[in-house]
Amino acid sequence: MPLTLTADLEIDSAVTLNQAKVGCDMQIRILSGPGCDRLRDLGFCEQLQVRKLAGGRNLICSICGTRMAISRELAEQVMVSPVG
């Protein structure tokens, strides 16, 4: 089934959680990489909203009302797009 123009634009605008700006509300689009099962265990699932609170050695995020820190390596496996 072909993607719609809207879905194409959302995927094209997706960035990794590392690349997302601090303070922006983002929607998780794709989890891709060896840590995906661990990310899902932590609550990082496709279609959920996440806010990046701080960057640095570890990223601090707010997801489902909970703050958590994840490594830059795991954050690289989370593709997000802006909530609009």
C-alpha positions as CSV (number, residue, x, y, z in Angstrom):
1,M,0.0,0.0,0.0
2,P,1.6,3.4,-1.0
3,L,2.1,6.0,1.6
4,T,0.0,9.1,1.5
5,L,1.6,12.5,0.8
6,T,1.1,13.4,4.5
7,A,2.8,10.2,5.7
8,D,5.7,10.9,3.3
9,L,6.2,14.4,4.6
10,E,6.1,13.1,8.2
11,I,8.8,10.5,7.5
12,D,10.9,13.0,5.6
13,S,10.7,15.4,8.5
14,A,11.8,12.7,11.0
15,V,15.0,13.1,12.9
16,T,16.7,11.1,15.6
17,L,15.9,12.0,19.2
18,N,19.6,13.1,19.4
19,Q,18.9,15.7,16.7
20,A,15.6,17.0,18.2
21,K,15.7,20.4,19.9
22,V,15.4,20.5,23.7
23,G,11.9,21.5,24.8
24,C,10.1,20.4,21.6
25,D,7.2,18.0,21.7
26,M,7.8,15.1,19.2
27,Q,6.0,12.0,18.2
28,I,7.9,8.7,18.0
29,R,7.8,7.4,14.4
30,I,10.2,4.6,14.1
31,L,12.4,2.5,16.4
32,S,15.3,1.0,14.5
33,G,18.3,-0.7,15.8
34,P,19.6,-3.3,18.2
35,G,18.2,-1.6,21.3
36,C,14.6,-1.4,20.1
37,D,13.3,-4.1,22.5
38,R,14.9,-2.3,25.4
39,L,13.4,1.0,24.3
40,R,9.9,-0.5,24.1
41,D,10.4,-1.9,27.6
42,L,11.1,1.6,28.8
43,G,7.9,2.9,27.1
44,F,9.3,4.3,23.9
45,C,6.8,3.0,21.4
46,E,5.7,4.2,18.0
47,Q,3.0,7.0,18.0
48,L,3.7,8.1,21.6
49,Q,4.6,11.7,22.3
50,V,8.0,12.5,23.9
51,R,9.6,15.8,25.0
52,K,13.4,16.1,25.1
53,L,14.1,18.0,28.3
54,A,17.9,18.0,28.2
55,G,20.8,16.9,26.1
56,G,24.3,15.9,27.1
57,R,26.0,12.7,27.9
58,N,22.5,11.2,28.4
59,L,19.3,12.6,27.2
60,I,16.5,13.4,29.6
61,C,13.1,12.9,28.2
62,S,9.5,13.1,29.3
63,I,7.3,10.3,28.1
64,C,3.9,9.3,29.5
65,G,4.3,11.7,32.4
66,T,7.6,10.1,33.4
67,R,11.1,11.6,33.2
68,M,13.9,9.3,32.2
69,A,17.4,9.4,30.9
70,I,18.6,7.3,27.9
71,S,22.0,7.0,26.4
72,R,22.9,8.9,23.2
73,E,23.3,5.4,21.5
74,L,19.7,4.5,22.3
75,A,18.4,8.0,21.4
76,E,20.0,7.5,17.9
77,Q,17.6,4.6,17.3
78,V,14.5,6.7,18.0
79,M,13.1,8.5,15.0
80,V,10.8,11.4,15.9
81,S,8.9,14.1,14.1
82,P,7.4,17.4,15.4
83,V,3.9,17.3,16.8
84,G,1.8,19.6,14.7
